[in-house]
């Protein structure tokens, strides 16, 4: 991926694209389709919520939406960990897990500052 963008909106946008690149690489089986669907939903939702939080009208509303974004980042990391454990031969998601962890940490810091 190269150097990570410092702009959180751009970083979460790039992460969403990475997630959407991963999902078609997974095998076409029922149990995989569940993980694929959840991952395709939660990964891009992080950035969508960051965008929404940026446009919030109050600090309290912004904090609430960042908490939702963090929840989505945690869920995305969870599904990536499942993929890493169950279907590692189809796609390497180690970097995605690391990026999700970093996004969770960034969002946690923002949430704490908005406290």
C-alpha positions in Angstrom: 0.0 0.0 0.0 3.0 2.4 0.4 2.9 5.3 2.8 -0.3 5.6 4.8 -2.2 8.8 4.3 -2.5 11.1 7.3 -6.0 12.2 6.4 -8.3 9.8 8.2 -11.0 10.2 5.6 -8.6 9.3 2.8 -7.1 6.5 4.9 -10.4 4.9 5.6 -11.4 5.4 1.9 -8.3 3.5 0.8 -9.0 0.8 3.4 -12.5 0.4 2.0 -11.1 -0.1 -1.4 -8.7 -2.7 -0.1 -11.5 -4.6 1.6 -13.6 -4.6 -1.6 -10.5 -6.0 -3.5 -10.3 -8.8 -1.0 -13.8 -10.1 -1.1 -13.9 -11.4 -4.7 -10.7 -13.4 -4.0 -12.4 -15.6 -1.5 -13.8 -19.0 -2.5 -17.4 -19.3 -3.5 -18.9 -21.4 -0.6 -21.8 -20.7 1.7 -19.8 -20.2 4.8 -17.4 -17.9 3.0 -20.2 -15.9 1.5 -21.3 -15.0 5.0 -17.9 -13.7 5.9 -17.6 -11.9 2.5 -20.9 -10.2 2.9 -20.1 -9.0 6.4 -16.7 -7.8 5.5 -18.0 -6.0 2.4 -20.5 -4.2 4.6 -18.4 -3.3 7.7 -15.1 -2.3 5.9 -16.5 0.5 3.8 -18.8 1.6 6.7 -15.8 2.8 8.6 -15.0 5.5 6.1 -18.7 6.3 5.6 -19.1 7.0 9.3 -15.9 9.0 9.4 -17.3 11.2 6.6 -20.5 11.5 8.5 -18.8 12.4 11.8 -16.8 15.1 10.0 -20.1 16.7 9.0 -21.8 16.4 12.4 -23.4 19.5 13.9 -22.2 19.0 17.5 -19.2 17.5 19.2 -21.5 15.0 21.0 -22.9 13.8 17.7 -19.5 13.6 16.1 -18.2 11.5 19.0 -21.2 9.1 18.7 -20.6 8.6 15.0 -16.9 8.0 15.6 -17.8 5.3 18.1 -19.9 3.6 15.4 -16.9 3.9 13.0 -14.7 2.2 15.6 -17.3 -0.5 16.1 -17.2 -1.2 12.4 -13.4 -1.2 12.3 -13.4 -3.8 15.1 -15.9 -5.9 13.2 -13.9 -5.7 10.0 -10.8 -6.8 11.9 -12.8 -9.7 13.3 -13.8 -10.9 9.9 -10.3 -10.5 8.5 -9.0 -12.6 11.4 -11.5 -15.3 10.4 -10.4 -15.2 6.8 -6.7 -15.3 7.9 -7.4 -18.4 9.9 -9.8 -20.3 7.7 -8.8 -19.4 4.1 -5.2 -18.1 4.1 -4.4 -19.7 0.8 -6.9 -17.5 -1.1 -5.8 -14.1 0.2 -3.2 -12.6 2.6 -5.1 -10.3 5.0 -2.3 -9.7 7.5 -1.8 -6.1 6.4 -5.5 -5.5 6.5 -5.7 -6.7 10.1 -2.8 -4.4 11.0 -4.5 -1.4 9.2 -7.8 -2.2 11.0 -6.0 -2.2 14.3 -4.4 1.1 13.6 -7.7 2.6 12.5 -9.3 1.4 15.8 -6.5 3.0 17.7 -6.8 6.3 15.8 -10.6 6.3 16.3 -10.2 5.5 20.0 -7.9 8.5 20.4 -10.3 10.8 18.6 -13.2 9.5 20.8 -11.2 10.1 24.0 -10.3 13.7 22.9 -14.0 14.4 22.2 -14.7 12.8 25.5 
